[in-house]
């Protein structure tokens, strides 16, 4: 049997030049973590800006994995100077992946080419990441037995991916945000590349210019990390027409408060939630018909509505003894309590002793909650523009809600626009009926949104309320009765039932609102 130049029989290389192989194996862990972070950033950013998180994550993951396959295939054409090529690829990944979030935010604000740039970035990063591991394995093949090499590299690759997948939602998103996370992991990639110039210096040869490139890439990304907040606010100033007075990235959404002439606005993931100029119309219509239909209501549930504005309206009814607000995002309810503009608008409603705030997924909370049933429930979720929100408009959710109501309890559900998204609106009605509710649809005009729709529903028969509280800003007895009359262009159309396993409402909503964008 012939010996190799190192003195070991071919096929039986020494288990490792551990002095060199171990640090390179550690770089595999870091490379895997960085690669997955770039993928998660792209998927999250596209779902924030484009909606429909299932579609965005599915396409981003699919394109990214395909690009990794392309990179792995291309690696066979890299024949010379493997160590130098590895470091150059690391620096390229650092630069392209690290700057991906700021570039995409800028593209969304200033151009109409966001989608091509998004998938171009994903393909570029995926291809470069696909090149990294095969080239690194070829660098290590003379130091580690093949079976050990494959086992170590793949194990560390998967551990790095697990590490990143846990770190991203639990720490990076809530603490750093998308832009800073992208830049920080680009910097980490750049440091791995620089580190490689020392680990592989005997194979690289002359390293001065390569190290200079690495230092420049790391310096650029480090500068970006420190300037990320200022950059994000500058881009958002271009996206939003008015001055930004508050911006916060929570694990669930991007919260932005803007102020213009005489009013301020709340945006979640770029979507307008209310304007202080006319929100009273929306919230009076959501709250008071339900409480007028159950005039002796003592216990009220509010699902969503973390801004405290629906709770403000509920508290105008002196007979109400307890309000339970269930909102997913603690950043939202904290802002409602502490941000001066919003606290003034909601009248400090969330600090009223009658109000209990629960930060939880309403779907899960209803499944687990076993307390006394409610007289009235108000459902104030954002529109069903994603499957995560669509589940809150399904038969399963409405049946859970029904189980938490008294026998004569009543609910009011915000249900998008019966004019702009007619089939979506009537899909909510059909779904409520399939869940065992009697339904009375109604609507009104909110200048910031146009014609907006709601559902009043109860497990038993009930009459359309004829009277409301005196002294409201918009609603009068006559105005409330008028809300239940529909003109021909908003009258009922056939619609499917929205269930967890079909989510037809999300599909209809996306299709209908796309016509107006």
SVG drawing of the C-alpha trace seen along z (x, -y; Angstrom):
<svg xmlns="http://www.w3.org/2000/svg" viewBox="-85 -71 91 73">
<polyline fill="none" stroke="black" stroke-width="0.4" points="0.0,0.0 1.5,-3.3 2.1,-6.0 1.0,-9.6 3.5,-12.4 2.6,-12.8 3.6,-9.2 0.1,-7.8 -1.3,-5.2 -3.7,-6.7 -7.3,-6.6 -6.0,-6.5 -5.0,-10.1 -4.3,-11.1 -7.5,-11.9 -6.7,-15.6 -4.1,-18.2 -6.2,-19.5 -4.2,-22.6 -5.6,-23.8 -8.7,-21.7 -10.4,-22.5 -10.6,-26.3 -11.7,-25.7 -14.5,-23.4 -15.5,-26.3 -15.8,-28.5 -18.3,-26.1 -20.5,-26.7 -20.3,-30.5 -20.8,-30.2 -24.0,-28.2 -25.3,-30.6 -24.7,-33.6 -26.2,-31.9 -29.4,-31.1 -29.6,-34.6 -29.5,-36.1 -32.3,-33.8 -34.4,-34.7 -33.8,-38.4 -34.9,-38.2 -38.0,-36.2 -39.0,-38.4 -38.3,-41.7 -40.4,-40.5 -43.3,-39.4 -43.2,-42.8 -43.2,-44.8 -45.2,-42.6 -47.5,-40.7 -48.5,-37.0 -45.7,-35.6 -46.3,-32.0 -45.7,-32.9 -42.7,-35.1 -40.9,-32.6 -41.7,-29.7 -40.3,-31.5 -37.3,-32.9 -36.4,-29.5 -36.9,-27.7 -34.8,-30.2 -32.1,-30.2 -31.8,-26.5 -31.7,-26.3 -29.0,-28.9 -27.0,-26.9 -27.2,-23.9 -26.0,-26.1 -23.1,-27.3 -22.2,-23.7 -22.3,-22.7 -20.1,-25.7 -17.5,-24.8 -16.2,-22.0 -14.9,-24.7 -12.7,-26.2 -9.4,-24.4 -6.6,-26.6 -5.8,-28.7 -8.6,-27.1 -7.6,-28.8 -7.5,-32.3 -10.9,-31.6 -12.4,-30.5 -11.4,-33.8 -12.6,-35.9 -16.0,-34.1 -16.3,-34.7 -15.7,-38.4 -18.2,-38.5 -20.8,-36.8 -20.1,-39.3 -20.6,-42.2 -23.6,-41.0 -25.4,-39.3 -24.5,-41.9 -25.8,-44.8 -28.9,-42.9 -31.4,-44.4 -30.4,-48.0 -30.3,-47.7 -33.7,-46.1 -35.2,-48.7 -33.7,-51.4 -35.0,-49.7 -38.6,-49.5 -38.5,-53.2 -37.0,-54.6 -37.6,-52.2 -40.2,-49.8 -37.7,-47.0 -38.0,-45.5 -38.9,-42.0 -36.2,-41.5 -33.6,-42.9 -35.0,-40.7 -34.6,-37.5 -31.3,-38.7 -29.9,-39.2 -31.2,-35.7 -29.7,-34.1 -26.3,-35.9 -26.1,-35.0 -27.3,-31.4 -24.8,-30.8 -21.9,-32.1 -22.9,-30.1 -23.2,-27.1 -19.6,-27.6 -18.2,-27.9 -18.6,-24.4 -17.4,-22.3 -14.3,-24.4 -13.6,-24.2 -14.0,-20.4 -11.5,-20.2 -9.1,-22.3 -9.5,-19.9 -9.5,-16.7 -5.8,-16.0 -6.0,-16.6 -9.1,-14.6 -10.4,-11.2 -13.2,-11.6 -15.9,-10.0 -14.9,-12.2 -14.7,-15.3 -18.2,-14.8 -19.6,-14.0 -17.9,-17.0 -18.8,-19.5 -22.4,-18.5 -22.9,-18.3 -21.5,-21.7 -23.5,-23.1 -26.8,-21.9 -25.8,-23.0 -25.0,-26.5 -28.4,-26.6 -30.2,-25.6 -28.3,-28.2 -29.3,-31.0 -32.9,-29.9 -33.3,-30.2 -31.2,-33.4 -33.1,-35.2 -36.6,-35.4 -35.6,-35.3 -32.8,-37.9 -31.8,-39.5 -35.2,-40.7 -36.5,-42.2 -33.2,-43.7 -31.4,-44.6 -34.0,-44.7 -33.5,-43.5 -31.0,-46.0 -28.6,-45.8 -28.9,-42.0 -28.0,-41.7 -25.0,-44.0 -23.8,-42.3 -23.8,-38.9 -22.1,-40.3 -19.4,-41.6 -19.1,-38.1 -18.7,-36.6 -16.0,-39.2 -14.2,-38.3 -14.3,-34.7 -12.7,-35.6 -10.0,-37.7 -9.4,-34.9 -9.0,-32.6 -6.0,-34.6 -4.1,-33.5 -5.4,-30.0 -4.6,-29.3 -1.6,-31.7 0.7,-28.9 -1.6,-27.9 -2.6,-31.5 0.9,-32.9 0.9,-36.7 -1.9,-37.9 -1.5,-41.7 -4.0,-42.8 -6.5,-40.1 -6.3,-41.2 -6.7,-44.8 -9.9,-43.9 -11.1,-42.1 -10.4,-45.0 -12.2,-47.4 -15.3,-45.1 -15.3,-44.7 -14.9,-48.5 -17.8,-49.2 -20.1,-46.7 -19.1,-47.9 -19.9,-51.5 -23.3,-50.2 -24.0,-48.4 -23.5,-51.7 -25.5,-53.7 -28.3,-51.2 -31.0,-53.0 -30.3,-56.3 -30.4,-54.6 -33.7,-52.9 -35.4,-56.1 -34.0,-58.0 -35.5,-55.4 -38.8,-55.3 -39.0,-59.1 -39.1,-58.6 -41.8,-55.9 -44.1,-57.8 -45.5,-61.2 -45.3,-62.6 -42.7,-63.0 -41.9,-59.8 -42.3,-60.3 -41.9,-56.7 -40.5,-53.6 -40.0,-50.2 -39.3,-46.7 -40.9,-44.0 -40.6,-40.3 -44.0,-40.5 -44.1,-43.7 -42.6,-47.0 -44.4,-49.8 -44.3,-53.3 -46.1,-56.4 -46.1,-59.5 -47.4,-63.0 -48.7,-65.4 -50.9,-68.5 -53.3,-68.2 -53.2,-64.3 -51.0,-61.3 -51.1,-57.8 -50.1,-54.3 -48.6,-51.9 -47.9,-48.2 -45.5,-46.7 -46.2,-49.7 -50.0,-49.3 -52.1,-52.2 -54.0,-51.1 -55.6,-54.4 -55.4,-58.2 -56.2,-60.2 -58.3,-62.5 -61.1,-59.9 -60.3,-56.8 -63.3,-57.7 -65.6,-56.7 -64.0,-53.3 -63.9,-52.5 -67.4,-53.9 -68.8,-51.6 -66.8,-48.6 -67.8,-49.0 -71.1,-50.6 -73.5,-48.5 -72.4,-45.4 -72.8,-47.0 -76.2,-48.6 -77.4,-45.1 -76.4,-43.8 -77.0,-46.9 -76.3,-45.2 -72.9,-43.8 -70.5,-43.5 -67.6,-41.5 -66.1,-42.5 -63.3,-40.8 -61.2,-42.8 -59.1,-40.7 -56.4,-42.8 -56.8,-46.5 -53.5,-46.9 -53.6,-50.7 -56.3,-51.0 -58.8,-52.9 -61.5,-50.2 -61.0,-49.8 -61.5,-53.6 -64.9,-53.3 -65.9,-50.3 -65.1,-52.2 -67.7,-54.9 -70.3,-52.3 -70.5,-52.6 -72.1,-49.2 -69.0,-47.4 -67.0,-46.0 -64.2,-44.2 -62.4,-44.4 -59.8,-41.8 -57.6,-42.9 -55.7,-40.2 -53.0,-41.5 -50.1,-39.5 -47.4,-42.3 -46.2,-43.7 -44.5,-46.5 -47.9,-47.6 -49.6,-47.7 -46.5,-49.3 -46.6,-52.1 -50.4,-52.6 -49.5,-53.1 -46.4,-55.3 -46.2,-57.0 -47.6,-60.5 -49.6,-61.0 -51.3,-57.6 -51.8,-57.7 -53.6,-61.0 -55.8,-59.7 -56.8,-56.5 -57.3,-58.4 -55.0,-56.1 -57.5,-53.3 -55.1,-50.5 -54.3,-51.7 -57.9,-51.8 -58.4,-49.4 -61.2,-47.6 -58.8,-46.6 -56.6,-43.5 -54.0,-43.3 -52.9,-39.9 -50.1,-39.7 -50.8,-36.4 -51.9,-34.9 -55.7,-35.2 -56.1,-31.9 -54.0,-30.1 -55.4,-32.1 -59.0,-31.2 -58.0,-27.5 -56.5,-27.6 -58.7,-30.2 -61.2,-28.8 -62.4,-31.9 -66.0,-33.2 -67.7,-33.7 -68.0,-37.2 -71.1,-39.2 -69.5,-40.9 -66.4,-40.2 -64.9,-42.8 -62.5,-41.4 -60.2,-44.1 -57.4,-42.3 -55.6,-43.7 -57.0,-42.6 -56.3,-39.0 -53.4,-39.7 -51.4,-36.7 -52.1,-33.2 -50.9,-34.1 -53.8,-36.6 -56.1,-34.5 -56.4,-31.9 -58.1,-34.5 -60.9,-34.7 -61.6,-30.9 -64.4,-28.7 -62.0,-27.3 -61.3,-30.7 -65.0,-31.8 -66.0,-28.5 -63.4,-29.0 -64.8,-32.6 -68.3,-31.3 -67.3,-28.9 -66.1,-31.9 -69.4,-33.8 -72.5,-33.6 -75.5,-32.0 -76.9,-35.5 -73.4,-37.0 -72.6,-39.0 -69.5,-39.8 -68.5,-42.6 -65.8,-41.8 -63.9,-44.2 -64.3,-42.6 -62.4,-44.8 -64.2,-46.9 -67.5,-45.6 -66.8,-47.9 -63.1,-47.4 -63.0,-43.7 -66.6,-42.6 -66.1,-38.8 -63.6,-38.9 -66.2,-40.8 -69.0,-38.3 -66.6,-35.4 -66.4,-36.6 -70.2,-36.6 -70.4,-33.1 -67.7,-31.8 -69.4,-33.2 -72.7,-31.6 -70.9,-28.3 -69.5,-28.6 -73.0,-28.8 -73.6,-32.6 -76.6,-34.7 -75.1,-37.6 -76.0,-41.2 -73.5,-42.9 -73.0,-46.7 -70.7,-49.4 -69.8,-53.1 -67.4,-55.5 -64.0,-56.2 -62.2,-58.8 -58.7,-57.3 -59.9,-53.9 -63.1,-54.5 -66.1,-52.4 -65.4,-49.9 -67.3,-46.8 -68.1,-44.9 -70.2,-41.9 -72.5,-41.9 -73.1,-38.2 -74.6,-36.2 -75.2,-32.4 -78.9,-33.3 -81.4,-35.6 -81.1,-39.3 -82.4,-42.5 -80.4,-45.3 -79.8,-47.9 -81.8,-51.0 -80.2,-53.2 -76.7,-54.1 -74.9,-56.2 -75.7,-59.9 -72.8,-62.3 -70.7,-60.2 -68.7,-62.1 -70.2,-60.3 -72.8,-57.7 -76.4,-58.7 -79.5,-56.5 -80.2,-57.4 -76.6,-56.9 -76.5,-53.5 -79.6,-52.2 -78.3,-53.5 -75.1,-51.3 -77.1,-48.1 -78.5,-49.1 -76.5,-48.0 -76.6,-49.5 -76.5,-47.3 -72.7,-47.5 -72.0,-46.1 -74.9,-43.6 -74.2,-40.0 -72.3,-37.8 -71.6,-34.0 -68.5,-33.2 -66.7,-30.1 -66.2,-29.3 -62.8,-30.2 -61.2,-27.2 -57.8,-26.6 -57.0,-24.1 -58.0,-26.2 -57.5,-29.9 -59.7,-31.0 -60.1,-34.4 -56.4,-35.3 -56.4,-34.4 -59.6,-36.4 -58.3,-39.4 -54.9,-39.4 -56.6,-39.1 -59.2,-41.9 -56.9,-44.5 -54.3,-44.0 -56.6,-45.6 -56.4,-48.9 -52.7,-49.0"/>
</svg>
